[in-house]
Amino acid sequence: MENGYLILGIIALLFLSMYGYAYFSVLKEKLQARKEKQLELEKEAERLRLRAERQREIDERVEKFNKRKEEIQREKILLEKMKAKQKAG
């Protein structure tokens, strides 16, 4: 009878170890998938940050260009007024 309990315990231990091994591989896959997802989110955040930075640089260049354009327009109008005064005077 004592050997029966020993054999039963060994079989139970075998099944528990098989279950543990199977669950461990599933757990490992889940952790790997979670890690990959986190890495992908970090990459996406970095891409968005770089895109925003590039857009900010483009906006600054456009703003500088527009200011220069307005300044040229003002100078052109001023020169036209001066030319008109010279012709009138």
PEHU-V224645 format. One record per pair of residues at least 12 apart in sequence whose C-alpha atoms are under 10 Angstrom apart, sorted by the first residue. I is the first residue (numbers start at 1). J is the second residue. D is the distance in Angstrom with one decimal. If there is no record, write none. Layout:
i->I j->J d->D
i->I j->J d->D
This chain:
none
